[in-house]
């Protein structure tokens, strides 16, 4: 994506496991618009997307994923945002530890997102809802 290309943005509701292939397809469409990117970057982005989508279903039961590609500082960035309406993360520091899980899962999802993304922001309200934004420069 060069500086003349418009930003691309797509929002997808996540209500069941059947929506995960839909968001993966949308990410691939956006990546195709960007042209050639390394396979390793595509795999990282798909993994980030999967983890965010699965966390929405596991912890929030429903939510939304937004995929955005834009030029920033002369580089192309892909941003994946997940928002849910779950109970929120009670202890964010603990949630980021490998193996930490509030629901008996493996506790690797958030940690993996932090390892694969170039930047991550999380906001969670214990009265309900979590927002996670993962950015990958490509």
C-alpha positions, 0 to 999 in steps of 0.5 A: 500500500503506497501513500496514494492508496486509501485506508481500508477498514472492515468491522465484523461482528463475532457471535459464534465460532462460525464467524472466525473463518469470516474474519480470516477471509476479510483479513486475507482480502485486505492483505491482498489489496496491500500486494505482496507481503511476506508469508510470515507476516500473514501467518502472524496477523492471522494468529493475532486475529484468531487469538483475539476472536477466540478471546471474544467468544470465550470471555465476552460471548460476543463482540466485534473485530475491526481490521484496518490497513493504513499508511502511517509515517510512510509505512503500512500498518495493519491494525486488528481491534477486538472489543467484547462485552464480557466481564472484563479482565480483573488483573491485567498484569496476571493475565499477561503471564504465560499460563494465566487463565481465568477460565481454565484455558492454556493462558497463552493467547494474550501473551502470544498476541504481545509476542507477534504484534509490534504494538498492543494496547489493552483496556478492560473494565471489570464492570464489563468489556475489554478492548484490545488493539494489536498493530503489525507493521508490514 
